[in-house]
Amino acid sequence: MNKINVILLLVVLASAFAVVTVQDRSRQFFIALDKAQKGEKLLNEDFSRLKLVQAKLSNHQMIQDAAGHQNMHLPVLAETKMLESMQPQK
């Protein structure tokens, strides 16, 4: 009877240790998940902000105004050169 009690005690201790270990790992995974979700939220906000900035910067009138401030003009035919593409030989 005494051997059974010792074996049961060892099994209970091993089971308790396993429960504590699993709970600790679960808590660590939950903390990591929470951090990742917060990071995802920040990245989504940043992405939305960057899309707004991109839409603003791609406005045709704004591009025309910037070109005017830099004294840029559309190229005329005399300023255009056609280049032949070099096809790789087989």
PAVOZA-757714 format. One record per residue (C-alpha): residue in three letters; x, y, z. Coordinates in steps of 0.001 Angstrom, whole numbers, padded with zeros to 6 digits, always signed. Layout:
<recs>
alaXYZ/...
</recs>
This chain:
<recs>
met+000000+000000+000000/asn+002857+002346+000770/lys+004397+001898-002717/ile+001079+002800-004359/asn+000876+005990-002288/val+004398+007014-003326/ile+003664+006277-006999/leu+000386+008208-006830/leu+002189+011102-005123/leu+004799+011184-007908/val+002065+011047-010579/val+000148+013887-008891/leu+003315+016003-008621/ala+004200+015376-012271/ser+000651+016237-013305/ala+000692+019452-011231/phe+004043+020439-012743/ala+002666+019795-016233/val-000419+021920-015513/val+001692+024827-014268/thr+004000+024572-017282/val+001109+024488-019755/gln-000602+027457-018081/asp+002618+029471-018185/arg+003176+028714-021877/ser-000458+029553-022583/arg-000033+032911-020830/gln+003151+033635-022803/phe+001410+032781-026090/phe-001529+035018-025174/ile+000835+037920-024428/ala+002618+037372-027753/leu-000726+037226-029576/asp-001865+040458-027936/lys+001375+042222-028951/ala+001046+040919-032505/gln-002571+042133-032722/lys-001555+045590-031477/gly+001250+045647-034043/glu-001188+044608-036773/lys-003527+047429-035786/leu-000690+049971-035954/leu+000438+048646-039332/asn-003101+048837-040719/glu-003433+052436-039498/asp-000080+053322-041056/phe-001063+051621-044317/ser-004342+053557-044447/arg-002512+056819-043787/leu+000039+056059-046503/lys-002714+055230-049005/leu-004293+058622-048285/val-000959+060365-048798/gln-000403+058426-052031/ala-003852+059399-053307/lys-003151+063021-052461/leu+000259+062990-054161/ser-001073+061305-057296/asn-003596+064094-057853/his-003101+065280-061456/gln-003495+068960-060637/met-000925+068719-057865/ile+001538+067071-060251/gln+000947+069815-062819/asp+001496+072505-060165/ala+004749+070868-059001/ala+005953+070606-062607/gly+005169+074299-063124/his+007132+075306-060019/gln+010156+073376-061302/asn+009893+074830-064834/met+009218+071396-066318/his+007375+070935-069586/leu+006094+068072-071693/pro+008730+066890-074180/val+008211+067787-077805/leu+008930+065410-080668/ala+012376+066924-081271/glu+013374+066063-077696/thr+012167+062468-077966/lys+014528+059681-078995/met+013412+056171-079875/leu+015689+053361-078772/glu+015658+049866-080149/ser+015302+047138-077611/met+018145+044702-077589/gln+016747+041188-077793/pro+018964+038519-076264/gln+020253+036123-078902/lys+019160+032523-078594/
</recs>
